[in-house]
Amino acid sequence: MKRVAVGYEHLCRIILMVFITHVAFVVHTCAGLVLAGFFPSVAATYATYRTWLLDVDDRSWSMRQTWITFHRAWKKELVAANVLGWPQFALWALIVWEYWLVQNNDFGVSGIAVSGLLLVVNVFYGLFVILSWAVHANFDEGPVWIVRTSLGMVIARPLCSMMIVLLLLITAWIYSMWPGLVVAFGLAVPIYVFMATVYSWGRLPGMDIHAVPRSRDHS
């Protein structure tokens, strides 16, 4: 019974941490007038979860600790996150637009083939974007190195990529069933899922569940 109570408390603390991260995401995005604040908020969310995941000795974070961790990461990412995020967004918008164009126009048999190819490209690029922010949060490297490493991870870590797609679909289904969760948690839940997946199966140096020392309480 004690283990159930401890597990329930741990789950509640995770939910609280994710919720505060979402609130911080919204506040800081608005503080950056959305355009300048959105991608730093994305990067800060990844960074906050990375710090939490690596804090194996004490993951019972207070609201203040979560907020401060996010705020410090956001200020640090004001330039770098926008340099990484806006080119990614522009390219993805082009790919999505091309897919929409093929889907909504009759190009015959060739259109079906192109549509299938563009779907694969969208999935691959989506995985690349998701992993690139995890890599960016874990390494202090330039955009070119991050892009190269992230592209390699999509291919070299197939289990991680597969789990990201599967858990993203599950999260999307849950959000569609209970839309109120989108308001309450926004992107904080999907990003938490991404970072937990990378931590478990991505095998990134410095952020690998198999390499991070376990505390005595968790061993």
Sequence and secondary structure as in RCSB ss.txt:
>XXXX:A:sequence
MKRVAVGYEHLCRIILMVFITHVAFVVHTCAGLVLAGFFPSVAATYATYRTWLLDVDDRSWSMRQTWITFHRAWK
KELVAANVLGWPQFALWALIVWEYWLVQNNDFGVSGIAVSGLLLVVNVFYGLFVILSWAVHANFDEGPVWIVRTS
LGMVIARPLCSMMIVLLLLITAWIYSMWPGLVVAFGLAVPIYVFMATVYSWGRLPGMDIHAVPRSRDHS
>XXXX:A:secstr
 HHHHHHHHHHHHHHHHHHHHHHHHHHHHHHTTTTTTHHHHHHHHHHHHHHHHH TT     HHHHHHHHHHHHH
HTTTHHHHHHHHHHHHHHHHHHHHHHHHTS  HHHHHHHHHHHHHHHHHHHHHHHHHHHHHHH    HHHHHHHH
HHHHHH HHHHHHHHHHHHHHHHHHHH THHHHHHTTHHHHHHHHHHIIIII BTTB TTTS   TTT 
